[in-house]
C-alpha cells in the first residue's frame, strides 16, 4: 500500500456490510483502512467502496496476522506520517494471535484513539454477523434497518430455461457471486436494469418445481424491458413467502400472480 501524507485520521475495521455502526466510525475519519480477510459476503472486496465516500486503503490480514502490536502501529505511522487520530470499534483486535485490542492501541499509539461503543438498533446489536443471520432467516427488512439501506446483490444476466416467458411470467436470470444469500423464497425487490431502477419481484433458491437448479430470477413489475446491459443490481426489500413445490406450472403461475400483487402492495407502501 502506498503511503499518504495528507491523512490525519483513520477508521480501521473489516467493514463487511458498511452498516450503521461502521458508518459511525467512518464519519469521524479522513480515510478508511479495511482489513481484508477474504471472508466478507455482504460487501466483498472492492464492493465496500460503493458505500464509502472517503479515501480507502486495504491491509491484507495475512500480512497483519504475524505482527506484534508495536509493529502494526509502526506500519501505520510509516503509511500515514501525519496520523494523529485512530477510530476503532470496541471489539477491535489486531496483531499476532489477536494480541492487541482497543486498549492496547490506546496505550501504544502516540495520538488520540477513539473507541466507538457497541451500537444497537431497537435493542439489537449492530454487527455484520447479526445482519447475516437476519438475511439467512428471511428477515431482510430488519437487516436493512441495521445496514441503513436495502441489501444489494450485483450480478449479470444469463440465459434461463425459457419456461418463464412461455408458461409463467418473464424473468431475468441472474448470477451473483460471493454474496450472503437470503433465505430461499420470493421477495419484493428493486432491480437496476440498463441504469434505471424498477420495482420488481424476485425468487432466490432451488427451482423445486422444475429442474431443481439454484437460481436468482427477477420479474420487472408492469414493464417490458429490452436488456441492453447484462449488469444487474438487486435490492432486497421484504420477504413474501418461502420456496414451495407446485404440482404443475399452472398452479405455480397462479401463485406467482398472487405474489406479484403482494409485491405491488409492498412497493406502494414504501
Backbone as CSV, one residue per row, in Angstrom:
resi,resn,N_x,N_y,N_z,CA_x,CA_y,CA_z,C_x,C_y,C_z
1,UNK,0.835,-1.195,0.000,0.000,0.000,0.000,0.868,1.243,0.000
2,UNK,0.552,2.220,-0.847,1.297,3.468,-0.898,0.960,4.334,0.312
3,UNK,1.964,5.059,0.798,1.732,5.930,1.950,0.935,7.154,1.522
4,UNK,0.295,7.800,2.488,-0.492,9.007,2.228,-0.114,10.052,3.263
5,UNK,0.481,11.130,2.797,0.999,12.146,3.704,-0.040,13.189,4.083
6,UNK,-1.273,13.025,3.621,-2.317,14.012,3.922,-3.302,13.529,4.988
7,UNK,-3.422,12.235,5.159,-4.408,11.681,6.088,-3.964,11.906,7.533
8,UNK,-4.856,12.505,8.333,-4.555,12.738,9.743,-5.357,11.852,10.683
9,UNK,-6.413,11.238,10.156,-7.229,10.333,10.986,-7.734,9.184,10.124
10,UNK,-7.763,7.987,10.720,-8.250,6.810,10.008,-9.198,6.015,10.895
11,UNK,-10.200,5.410,10.278,-11.017,4.405,10.947,-10.555,3.052,10.423
12,UNK,-10.506,2.058,11.313,-9.958,0.749,10.959,-10.978,-0.336,11.285
13,UNK,-11.141,-1.289,10.356,-12.036,-2.416,10.602,-12.180,-3.256,9.348
14,UNK,-12.981,-4.308,9.437,-13.226,-5.129,8.247,-14.336,-4.524,7.388
15,UNK,-15.296,-3.866,8.014,-16.351,-3.122,7.319,-17.148,-3.983,6.333
16,UNK,-17.410,-5.229,6.680,-18.253,-6.066,5.836,-19.703,-5.649,6.020
17,UNK,-20.276,-5.069,4.994,-21.643,-4.564,5.062,-21.713,-3.054,5.117
18,UNK,-20.670,-2.406,5.650,-20.683,-0.949,5.844,-22.028,-0.546,6.468
19,UNK,-22.342,-1.186,7.598,-23.621,-0.961,8.266,-23.589,0.308,9.121
20,UNK,-24.649,0.548,9.883,-24.788,1.795,10.632,-23.641,2.036,11.607
21,UNK,-23.177,0.980,12.289,-22.068,1.150,13.226,-20.779,1.470,12.475
22,UNK,-20.555,0.808,11.354,-19.389,1.131,10.526,-19.446,2.576,10.061
23,UNK,-20.640,3.006,9.650,-20.790,4.373,9.142,-20.454,5.401,10.218
24,UNK,-20.723,5.057,11.467,-20.374,5.954,12.572,-18.859,6.120,12.658
25,UNK,-18.116,5.023,12.570,-16.653,5.088,12.586,-16.148,5.931,11.417
26,UNK,-16.658,5.618,10.246,-16.189,6.254,9.013,-16.422,7.764,9.047
27,UNK,-17.530,8.179,9.653,-17.875,9.604,9.677,-16.861,10.444,10.452
28,UNK,-16.079,9.803,11.318,-15.153,10.531,12.187,-13.726,10.607,11.644
29,UNK,-13.482,10.042,10.455,-12.108,9.945,9.960,-11.931,10.576,8.583
30,UNK,-10.653,10.854,8.247,-10.315,11.355,6.910,-10.253,10.212,5.896
31,UNK,-9.801,9.037,6.369,-9.638,7.894,5.496,-10.050,6.617,6.206
32,UNK,-10.190,5.541,5.437,-10.688,4.272,5.960,-9.707,3.155,5.616
33,UNK,-9.310,2.395,6.638,-8.463,1.221,6.426,-9.319,-0.022,6.561
34,UNK,-9.397,-0.790,5.485,-10.126,-2.060,5.501,-9.128,-3.183,5.745
35,UNK,-9.384,-3.979,6.770,-8.587,-5.182,6.993,-9.285,-6.316,6.248
36,UNK,-8.663,-6.746,5.165,-9.269,-7.720,4.264,-8.862,-9.141,4.633
37,UNK,-9.853,-9.923,5.058,-9.626,-11.332,5.393,-10.045,-12.268,4.261
38,UNK,-10.737,-11.719,3.258,-11.237,-12.547,2.177,-12.488,-13.317,2.542
39,UNK,-13.126,-12.948,3.665,-14.293,-13.680,4.153,-15.585,-12.878,4.036
40,UNK,-15.498,-11.642,3.583,-16.674,-10.780,3.530,-17.677,-11.298,2.508
41,UNK,-18.959,-11.266,2.857,-20.008,-11.701,1.933,-21.139,-10.678,1.794
42,UNK,-21.138,-9.652,2.617,-22.129,-8.587,2.458,-21.625,-7.550,1.463
43,UNK,-20.385,-7.131,1.639,-19.722,-6.220,0.696,-18.291,-6.724,0.524
44,UNK,-18.112,-7.681,-0.354,-16.825,-8.323,-0.549,-15.875,-7.432,-1.335
45,UNK,-14.602,-7.411,-0.913,-13.552,-6.745,-1.670,-13.878,-5.304,-2.019
46,UNK,-13.741,-4.990,-3.311,-13.918,-3.620,-3.788,-15.342,-3.101,-3.583
47,UNK,-16.301,-4.002,-3.326,-17.694,-3.565,-3.196,-17.896,-2.618,-2.026
48,UNK,-17.004,-2.668,-1.043,-17.120,-1.723,0.079,-17.022,-0.280,-0.413
49,UNK,-16.235,-0.068,-1.459,-16.005,1.291,-1.946,-17.287,1.934,-2.474
50,UNK,-18.301,1.138,-2.804,-19.564,1.700,-3.279,-20.300,2.443,-2.170
51,UNK,-19.965,2.141,-0.906,-20.687,2.713,0.224,-19.793,3.569,1.124
52,UNK,-18.553,3.780,0.705,-17.609,4.597,1.476,-17.123,5.724,0.585
53,UNK,-17.408,6.955,0.957,-17.070,8.093,0.107,-15.822,8.827,0.590
54,UNK,-14.894,8.063,1.169,-13.634,8.628,1.636,-12.476,7.784,1.103
55,UNK,-11.256,8.314,1.128,-10.116,7.505,0.675,-10.075,6.174,1.410
56,UNK,-9.915,5.092,0.660,-9.982,3.746,1.220,-8.661,3.025,0.977
57,UNK,-8.141,2.424,2.035,-6.860,1.710,1.977,-7.081,0.286,2.482
58,UNK,-6.381,-0.656,1.878,-6.594,-2.067,2.213,-5.331,-2.672,2.806
59,UNK,-5.471,-3.270,3.987,-4.422,-4.098,4.586,-4.899,-5.550,4.525
60,UNK,-4.076,-6.420,3.992,-4.454,-7.828,3.930,-4.109,-8.521,5.246
61,UNK,-5.068,-9.262,5.758,-4.938,-9.880,7.071,-3.712,-10.782,7.172
62,UNK,-3.376,-11.476,6.089,-2.213,-12.371,6.115,-0.940,-11.630,6.498
63,UNK,-0.858,-10.387,6.094,0.319,-9.570,6.436,0.286,-9.159,7.906
64,UNK,-0.901,-8.853,8.405,-1.028,-8.328,9.768,-0.954,-9.416,10.834
65,UNK,-1.334,-10.647,10.475,-1.510,-11.691,11.479,-0.211,-12.112,12.160
66,UNK,0.928,-11.777,11.565,2.214,-12.142,12.173,2.859,-10.979,12.902
67,UNK,2.220,-9.821,12.895,2.814,-8.629,13.504,2.533,-8.548,15.001
68,UNK,3.478,-7.944,15.729,3.208,-7.559,17.106,2.391,-6.266,17.083
69,UNK,1.723,-5.924,18.168,1.011,-4.643,18.203,1.925,-3.459,17.888
70,UNK,3.170,-3.515,18.378,4.111,-2.433,18.117,4.431,-2.313,16.630
71,UNK,4.582,-3.458,15.958,4.870,-3.449,14.516,3.688,-2.904,13.727
72,UNK,2.480,-3.211,14.167,1.284,-2.708,13.494,1.232,-1.186,13.564
73,UNK,1.502,-0.632,14.734,1.456,0.821,14.903,2.588,1.487,14.128
74,UNK,3.754,0.858,14.097,4.865,1.397,13.309,4.495,1.446,11.822
75,UNK,3.789,0.434,11.355,3.342,0.404,9.964,2.366,1.545,9.682
76,UNK,1.444,1.798,10.617,0.510,2.900,10.452,1.249,4.237,10.346
77,UNK,2.230,4.427,11.200,2.989,5.685,11.194,3.765,5.857,9.889
78,UNK,4.272,4.752,9.367,5.007,4.817,8.102,4.069,5.115,6.930
79,UNK,2.907,4.480,6.927,1.970,4.669,5.823,1.237,6.002,5.899
80,UNK,1.073,6.524,7.120,0.354,7.785,7.315,1.192,8.686,8.233
81,UNK,2.193,9.363,7.690,3.131,10.147,8.507,2.482,11.221,9.376
82,UNK,1.338,11.741,8.960,0.677,12.804,9.720,-0.458,12.282,10.599
83,UNK,-0.502,10.988,10.810,-1.607,10.383,11.546,-1.649,10.871,12.994
84,UNK,-2.812,11.404,13.393,-2.996,11.918,14.749,-4.136,11.228,15.489
85,UNK,-5.043,10.595,14.741,-6.233,10.050,15.377,-6.620,8.731,14.713
86,UNK,-6.977,7.735,15.540,-7.439,6.441,15.052,-8.819,6.178,15.653
87,UNK,-9.748,5.749,14.815,-11.101,5.440,15.268,-11.355,3.952,15.047
88,UNK,-11.758,3.257,16.099,-11.986,1.809,16.024,-13.237,1.445,16.816
89,UNK,-13.725,0.244,16.598,-14.836,-0.278,17.362,-14.353,-0.879,18.675
90,UNK,-15.266,-1.025,19.618,-14.922,-1.525,20.951,-14.348,-2.939,20.923
91,UNK,-14.673,-3.717,19.879,-14.230,-5.109,19.804,-13.054,-5.306,18.843
92,UNK,-12.370,-4.226,18.508,-11.249,-4.301,17.572,-10.086,-5.093,18.173
93,UNK,-9.542,-6.011,17.378,-8.368,-6.804,17.773,-7.381,-6.829,16.626
94,UNK,-6.098,-6.923,16.947,-5.087,-6.907,15.905,-3.815,-7.593,16.397
95,UNK,-2.901,-7.859,15.448,-1.614,-8.450,15.799,-1.651,-9.963,15.895
96,UNK,-0.495,-10.526,16.105,-0.322,-11.976,16.187,-1.200,-12.573,17.278
97,UNK,-2.022,-13.563,16.904,-2.940,-14.242,17.820,-3.827,-13.247,18.580
98,UNK,-4.187,-12.161,17.894,-5.061,-11.115,18.464,-4.490,-10.577,19.781
99,UNK,-3.183,-10.365,19.773,-2.505,-9.904,20.991,-2.782,-8.450,21.315
100,UNK,-3.328,-7.708,20.352,-3.677,-6.313,20.602,-5.170,-6.089,20.521
101,UNK,-5.652,-5.113,21.283,-7.065,-4.753,21.226,-7.184,-3.237,21.326
102,UNK,-8.406,-2.752,21.528,-8.635,-1.317,21.556,-7.820,-0.635,22.655
103,UNK,-7.750,-1.254,23.832,-7.000,-0.658,24.937,-5.504,-0.657,24.654
104,UNK,-5.017,-1.721,24.013,-3.599,-1.781,23.637,-3.247,-0.628,22.708
105,UNK,-4.134,-0.379,21.757,-3.901,0.703,20.800,-3.845,2.050,21.515
106,UNK,-4.705,2.241,22.485,-4.685,3.476,23.261,-3.368,3.649,24.013
107,UNK,-2.844,2.544,24.531,-1.613,2.603,25.308,-0.379,2.864,24.439
108,UNK,-0.371,2.323,23.219,0.839,2.361,22.395,0.885,3.514,21.396
109,UNK,-0.266,3.949,20.922,-0.281,4.970,19.880,-0.099,6.359,20.482
110,UNK,0.846,7.111,19.941,1.078,8.487,20.386,0.125,9.384,19.597
111,UNK,-1.025,9.572,20.119,-2.073,10.332,19.460,-3.408,9.960,20.091
112,UNK,-4.485,10.353,19.463,-5.823,10.094,20.001,-6.385,8.790,19.434
113,UNK,-6.960,7.979,20.311,-7.658,6.766,19.884,-9.094,6.872,20.363
114,UNK,-10.016,6.893,19.424,-11.440,6.970,19.748,-12.029,5.573,19.615
115,UNK,-12.627,5.088,20.691,-13.245,3.756,20.694,-14.758,3.930,20.669
116,UNK,-15.370,3.457,19.611,-16.820,3.569,19.478,-17.474,2.406,20.233
117,UNK,-18.359,2.735,21.130,-19.046,1.713,21.923,-20.026,0.916,21.053
118,UNK,-20.470,-0.197,21.589,-21.438,-1.035,20.889,-22.680,-0.213,20.541
119,UNK,-23.110,-0.312,19.295,-24.309,0.387,18.857,-25.455,-0.603,18.699
120,UNK,-26.653,-0.174,19.065,-27.830,-1.029,18.953,-28.930,-0.298,18.196
121,UNK,-29.785,-1.076,17.568,-30.970,-0.541,16.904,-32.170,-1.299,17.440
122,UNK,-33.031,-0.579,18.134,-34.204,-1.201,18.768,-33.806,-2.412,19.601
123,UNK,-32.711,-2.251,20.343,-32.251,-3.287,21.259,-31.398,-4.370,20.637
124,UNK,-31.175,-4.316,19.326,-30.389,-5.339,18.628,-29.004,-4.792,18.311
125,UNK,-27.957,-5.527,18.699,-26.597,-5.095,18.419,-26.349,-5.067,16.922
126,UNK,-25.692,-4.021,16.460,-25.417,-3.871,15.032,-24.067,-4.507,14.733
127,UNK,-24.102,-5.713,14.211,-22.912,-6.465,13.825,-23.146,-7.091,12.455
128,UNK,-22.076,-7.308,11.720,-22.189,-7.988,10.430,-22.785,-9.378,10.605
129,UNK,-22.383,-10.080,11.672,-22.892,-11.433,11.900,-24.390,-11.431,12.174
130,UNK,-24.872,-10.411,12.892,-26.308,-10.290,13.153,-27.068,-10.069,11.847
131,UNK,-26.536,-9.208,11.009,-27.173,-8.908,9.728,-27.208,-10.153,8.841
132,UNK,-26.121,-10.897,8.808,-26.089,-12.131,8.018,-27.136,-13.128,8.507
133,UNK,-27.283,-13.211,9.825,-28.277,-14.112,10.381,-29.689,-13.715,9.988
134,UNK,-29.980,-12.434,10.028,-31.310,-11.948,9.648,-31.584,-12.216,8.167
135,UNK,-30.583,-11.995,7.325,-30.747,-12.241,5.890,-31.024,-13.720,5.637
136,UNK,-30.273,-14.580,6.303,-30.431,-16.031,6.116,-31.795,-16.522,6.591
137,UNK,-32.397,-15.804,7.544,-33.702,-16.195,8.078,-34.867,-15.558,7.315
138,UNK,-34.554,-14.731,6.329,-35.600,-14.063,5.563,-36.069,-12.749,6.141
139,UNK,-35.444,-12.301,7.235,-35.840,-11.027,7.863,-35.092,-9.875,7.187
140,UNK,-35.294,-9.750,5.892,-34.499,-8.810,5.107,-34.802,-7.362,5.481
141,UNK,-36.039,-7.059,5.834,-36.380,-5.689,6.210,-35.669,-5.280,7.491
142,UNK,-35.534,-6.214,8.441,-34.813,-5.910,9.681,-33.315,-5.773,9.413
143,UNK,-32.794,-6.614,8.531,-31.377,-6.495,8.152,-31.119,-5.131,7.513
144,UNK,-32.041,-4.684,6.682,-31.878,-3.393,6.018,-31.854,-2.239,7.018
145,UNK,-32.589,-2.377,8.105,-32.570,-1.333,9.134,-31.183,-1.214,9.752
146,UNK,-30.517,-2.339,9.969,-29.182,-2.319,10.557,-28.131,-1.855,9.551
147,UNK,-28.359,-2.162,8.287,-27.451,-1.692,7.236,-27.595,-0.193,7.001
148,UNK,-28.800,0.303,7.194,-29.069,1.703,6.886,-29.428,1.909,5.429
149,UNK,-29.706,0.819,4.703,-30.057,0.861,3.280,-30.515,-0.548,2.880
150,UNK,-31.136,-0.703,1.717,-31.506,-2.061,1.275,-30.264,-2.902,0.966
151,UNK,-30.340,-4.173,1.298,-29.270,-5.114,0.962,-29.215,-5.288,-0.550
152,UNK,-28.017,-5.168,-1.108,-27.841,-5.239,-2.554,-26.979,-6.429,-2.959
153,UNK,-27.326,-6.989,-4.106,-26.509,-8.014,-4.749,-26.332,-7.607,-6.203
154,UNK,-25.093,-7.602,-6.644,-24.777,-7.204,-8.016,-24.355,-8.443,-8.806
155,UNK,-24.864,-8.540,-10.010,-24.539,-9.695,-10.836,-24.733,-9.399,-12.301
156,UNK,-24.911,-10.447,-13.079,-25.101,-10.271,-14.519,-26.147,-11.267,-15.014
157,UNK,-26.822,-10.861,-16.077,-27.906,-11.667,-16.635,-27.362,-12.840,-17.434
158,UNK,-28.050,-13.975,-17.330,-27.700,-15.168,-18.097,-28.960,-15.729,-18.754
159,UNK,-28.769,-16.631,-19.705,-29.905,-17.274,-20.363,-30.568,-18.241,-19.393
160,UNK,-31.898,-18.190,-19.310,-32.630,-19.065,-18.412,-33.207,-20.276,-19.128
161,UNK,-34.138,-20.934,-18.473,-34.773,-22.129,-19.041,-35.676,-21.814,-20.229
162,UNK,-36.215,-20.606,-20.256,-37.186,-20.254,-21.285,-38.615,-20.573,-20.891
163,UNK,-38.799,-21.141,-19.704,-40.145,-21.509,-19.243,-40.946,-20.283,-18.831
164,UNK,-40.260,-19.313,-18.194,-40.964,-18.163,-17.645,-41.792,-17.429,-18.671
165,UNK,-41.180,-17.011,-19.759,-41.887,-16.237,-20.778,-43.013,-17.033,-21.411
166,UNK,-42.814,-18.332,-21.608,-43.802,-19.168,-22.296,-44.957,-19.586,-21.388
167,UNK,-44.649,-20.003,-20.164,-45.684,-20.615,-19.320,-45.977,-19.875,-18.022
168,UNK,-45.070,-18.966,-17.603,-45.246,-18.306,-16.310,-45.257,-16.786,-16.508
169,UNK,-44.261,-16.097,-16.034,-44.072,-14.670,-16.317,-42.618,-14.472,-16.708
170,UNK,-42.348,-13.431,-17.470,-40.984,-13.197,-17.930,-40.085,-12.807,-16.766
171,UNK,-38.896,-13.368,-16.736,-37.925,-13.046,-15.684,-36.547,-12.852,-16.292
172,UNK,-35.706,-12.145,-15.552,-34.286,-12.040,-15.876,-33.551,-12.975,-14.925
173,UNK,-32.795,-13.908,-15.467,-31.999,-14.818,-14.662,-30.642,-14.178,-14.379
174,UNK,-30.216,-14.273,-13.122,-29.035,-13.526,-12.684,-28.048,-14.447,-11.976
175,UNK,-26.781,-14.225,-12.231,-25.708,-14.840,-11.455,-25.091,-13.752,-10.585
176,UNK,-25.056,-13.965,-9.277,-24.439,-13.025,-8.334,-23.522,-13.840,-7.427
177,UNK,-22.237,-13.641,-7.547,-21.259,-14.477,-6.854,-20.773,-13.842,-5.557
178,UNK,-20.405,-14.695,-4.606,-19.727,-14.273,-3.368,-20.581,-13.345,-2.500
179,UNK,-21.859,-13.635,-2.440,-22.756,-12.881,-1.564,-23.358,-13.802,-0.505
180,UNK,-23.848,-13.180,0.557,-24.592,-13.913,1.578,-26.038,-13.993,1.092
181,UNK,-26.446,-15.158,0.653,-27.764,-15.296,0.027,-28.900,-15.204,1.040
182,UNK,-29.972,-14.523,0.665,-31.174,-14.535,1.501,-31.789,-15.933,1.557
183,UNK,-32.648,-16.133,2.530,-33.409,-17.375,2.641,-34.132,-17.658,1.327
184,UNK,-34.180,-18.921,0.937,-34.851,-19.279,-0.314,-36.324,-18.871,-0.277
185,UNK,-36.745,-18.242,-1.353,-38.135,-17.823,-1.429,-38.335,-16.653,-2.360
186,UNK,-39.441,-15.953,-2.157,-39.858,-14.851,-3.026,-39.836,-13.547,-2.231
187,UNK,-39.350,-12.486,-2.872,-39.162,-11.206,-2.195,-39.647,-10.049,-3.067
188,UNK,-40.103,-8.991,-2.420,-40.269,-7.711,-3.100,-38.872,-7.107,-3.228
189,UNK,-38.547,-6.653,-4.433,-37.203,-6.152,-4.701,-37.269,-4.918,-5.597
190,UNK,-36.118,-4.302,-5.777,-35.925,-3.309,-6.833,-34.778,-3.812,-7.698
191,UNK,-34.870,-3.544,-8.997,-33.846,-4.023,-9.918,-33.285,-2.846,-10.724
192,UNK,-31.965,-2.764,-10.747,-31.292,-1.758,-11.568,-30.953,-2.414,-12.906
193,UNK,-31.685,-2.024,-13.944,-31.533,-2.606,-15.279,-31.320,-1.473,-16.283
194,UNK,-30.287,-1.594,-17.080,-29.973,-0.562,-18.079,-29.827,0.819,-17.433
195,UNK,-29.350,0.834,-16.169,-29.128,2.092,-15.476,-30.359,2.723,-14.868
196,UNK,-31.495,2.012,-14.880,-32.755,2.537,-14.332,-33.273,1.588,-13.267
197,UNK,-33.770,2.139,-12.139,-34.347,1.327,-11.077,-35.810,1.031,-11.380
198,UNK,-36.195,-0.244,-11.248,-37.567,-0.672,-11.469,-38.063,-1.454,-10.252
199,UNK,-39.366,-1.336,-9.983,-39.980,-2.198,-8.982,-40.019,-3.616,-9.537
200,UNK,-39.674,-4.584,-8.686,-39.604,-5.963,-9.168,-39.978,-6.931,-8.055
201,UNK,-40.092,-8.181,-8.442,-40.287,-9.278,-7.510,-39.276,-10.345,-7.895
202,UNK,-38.612,-10.931,-6.894,-37.518,-11.843,-7.195,-37.649,-13.161,-6.446
203,UNK,-37.137,-14.190,-7.093,-37.040,-15.524,-6.490,-35.572,-15.875,-6.336
204,UNK,-35.232,-16.456,-5.189,-33.892,-16.999,-4.997,-34.045,-18.379,-4.361
205,UNK,-33.333,-19.350,-4.906,-33.414,-20.695,-4.352,-33.364,-21.757,-5.432
206,UNK,-33.668,-22.976,-5.042,-33.687,-24.095,-5.973,-35.071,-24.205,-6.613
207,UNK,-35.088,-24.328,-7.922,-36.360,-24.406,-8.647,-36.952,-25.804,-8.459
208,UNK,-37.583,-26.004,-7.324,-38.031,-27.343,-6.940,-39.192,-27.847,-7.800
209,UNK,-39.855,-26.944,-8.523,-40.975,-27.359,-9.366,-40.556,-27.623,-10.814
210,UNK,-39.258,-27.431,-11.116,-38.807,-27.697,-12.486,-37.499,-28.469,-12.489
211,UNK,-36.371,-27.785,-12.718,-35.105,-28.505,-12.905,-34.284,-28.677,-11.635
212,UNK,-34.760,-28.186,-10.495,-34.107,-28.312,-9.185,-32.814,-27.479,-9.068
213,UNK,-32.472,-26.729,-10.097,-31.230,-25.944,-10.083,-31.406,-24.686,-9.230
214,UNK,-30.273,-24.201,-8.676,-30.306,-22.936,-7.928,-30.427,-21.787,-8.922
215,UNK,-31.228,-20.791,-8.552,-31.445,-19.664,-9.459,-31.767,-18.397,-8.689
216,UNK,-31.438,-17.284,-9.323,-31.914,-15.970,-8.897,-32.629,-15.386,-10.110
217,UNK,-33.905,-15.092,-9.953,-34.704,-14.575,-11.063,-35.486,-13.360,-10.598
218,UNK,-35.582,-12.351,-11.458,-36.367,-11.179,-11.105,-37.342,-10.848,-12.223
219,UNK,-38.531,-10.456,-11.834,-39.584,-10.047,-12.769,-39.832,-8.555,-12.574
220,UNK,-39.688,-7.789,-13.648,-39.956,-6.356,-13.581,-41.474,-6.162,-13.625
221,UNK,-42.014,-5.496,-12.629,-43.467,-5.376,-12.486,-44.039,-4.338,-13.466
222,UNK,-45.003,-4.789,-14.243,-45.755,-3.919,-15.162,-44.877,-3.211,-16.191
223,UNK,-43.741,-3.803,-16.526,-42.851,-3.230,-17.538,-42.309,-4.351,-18.426
224,UNK,-42.076,-4.016,-19.673,-41.364,-4.915,-20.573,-40.029,-4.258,-20.916
225,UNK,-38.939,-4.907,-20.512,-37.611,-4.313,-20.626,-36.785,-5.060,-21.666
226,UNK,-36.203,-4.312,-22.581,-35.231,-4.887,-23.508,-33.858,-4.762,-22.850
227,UNK,-33.257,-5.896,-22.527,-31.999,-5.897,-21.780,-30.849,-5.447,-22.684
228,UNK,-30.290,-4.279,-22.385,-29.185,-3.740,-23.174,-27.843,-3.905,-22.467
229,UNK,-27.889,-3.970,-21.149,-26.676,-4.100,-20.340,-26.837,-5.328,-19.454
230,UNK,-25.916,-6.284,-19.505,-26.095,-7.516,-18.724,-25.932,-7.336,-17.221
231,UNK,-25.386,-6.210,-16.781,-25.135,-5.998,-15.350,-26.419,-5.587,-14.636
232,UNK,-26.732,-6.331,-13.588,-27.977,-6.138,-12.835,-27.649,-5.976,-11.351
233,UNK,-28.349,-5.054,-10.690,-28.272,-4.940,-9.240,-29.663,-5.150,-8.664
234,UNK,-29.737,-6.001,-7.631,-30.998,-6.235,-6.940,-30.936,-5.665,-5.531
235,UNK,-31.971,-4.952,-5.146,-32.159,-4.531,-3.761,-33.274,-5.378,-3.165
236,UNK,-32.963,-6.061,-2.058,-33.925,-6.959,-1.425,-34.679,-6.183,-0.343
237,UNK,-36.009,-6.110,-0.481,-36.806,-5.242,0.383,-37.617,-5.987,1.444
238,UNK,-38.361,-7.001,1.039,-39.227,-7.681,2.013,-39.518,-9.104,1.549
239,UNK,-39.489,-10.024,2.507,-39.793,-11.434,2.242,-41.292,-11.607,2.024
240,UNK,-41.673,-12.353,0.990,-43.083,-12.607,0.703,-43.493,-14.022,1.105
241,UNK,-42.754,-15.018,0.644,-43.089,-16.407,1.011,-41.879,-17.300,0.805
242,UNK,-41.844,-18.449,1.483,-40.741,-19.395,1.295,-40.853,-20.137,-0.036
243,UNK,-39.777,-20.771,-0.428,-39.762,-21.624,-1.609,-40.760,-22.771,-1.430
244,UNK,-41.480,-23.089,-2.489,-42.501,-24.135,-2.414,-42.447,-25.027,-3.651
245,UNK,-42.969,-26.252,-3.512,-43.126,-27.158,-4.646,-44.572,-27.112,-5.135
246,UNK,-44.740,-27.019,-6.451,-46.077,-26.999,-7.046,-46.241,-28.204,-7.970
247,UNK,-47.459,-28.719,-8.020,-47.731,-29.932,-8.783,-47.564,-29.723,-10.286
248,UNK,-47.898,-28.529,-10.741,-47.748,-28.238,-12.169,-47.524,-26.741,-12.352
249,UNK,-47.189,-26.339,-13.580,-46.850,-24.949,-13.866,-48.059,-24.031,-13.779
250,UNK,-49.243,-24.575,-13.999,-50.457,-23.760,-13.892,-50.644,-23.254,-12.461
251,UNK,-50.468,-24.159,-11.501,-50.598,-23.757,-10.093,-49.470,-22.822,-9.682
252,UNK,-48.276,-23.046,-10.221,-47.155,-22.159,-9.938,-47.442,-20.762,-10.468
253,UNK,-47.992,-20.666,-11.681,-48.290,-19.353,-12.250,-49.336,-18.612,-11.428
254,UNK,-50.370,-19.328,-10.977,-51.387,-18.686,-10.141,-50.779,-18.097,-8.875
255,UNK,-49.832,-18.835,-8.271,-49.183,-18.342,-7.067,-48.290,-17.136,-7.385
256,UNK,-47.597,-17.197,-8.524,-46.735,-16.079,-8.918,-47.561,-14.808,-9.097
257,UNK,-48.717,-14.934,-9.711,-49.582,-13.764,-9.905,-50.048,-13.197,-8.564
258,UNK,-50.327,-14.067,-7.606,-50.667,-13.597,-6.256,-49.475,-12.897,-5.616
259,UNK,-48.284,-13.476,-5.799,-47.064,-12.880,-5.247,-46.838,-11.481,-5.811
260,UNK,-47.092,-11.321,-7.107,-46.889,-10.023,-7.752,-47.811,-8.979,-7.137
261,UNK,-49.045,-9.346,-6.851,-49.975,-8.401,-6.220,-49.495,-8.006,-4.828
262,UNK,-48.960,-8.969,-4.091,-48.404,-8.660,-2.764,-47.212,-7.713,-2.903
263,UNK,-46.352,-7.990,-3.882,-45.182,-7.140,-4.102,-45.598,-5.718,-4.470
264,UNK,-46.620,-5.586,-5.290,-47.114,-4.257,-5.661,-47.551,-3.479,-4.420
265,UNK,-48.238,-4.159,-3.519,-48.706,-3.519,-2.282,-47.517,-3.076,-1.432
266,UNK,-46.496,-3.922,-1.352,-45.293,-3.564,-0.583,-44.633,-2.335,-1.185
267,UNK,-44.528,-2.295,-2.504,-43.910,-1.143,-3.165,-44.733,0.122,-2.950
268,UNK,-46.047,0.006,-2.995,-46.900,1.188,-2.787,-46.724,1.758,-1.392
269,UNK,-46.509,0.881,-0.421,-46.455,1.314,0.980,-45.077,1.781,1.419
270,UNK,-44.093,1.670,0.564,-42.730,2.104,0.938,-42.637,3.629,0.971
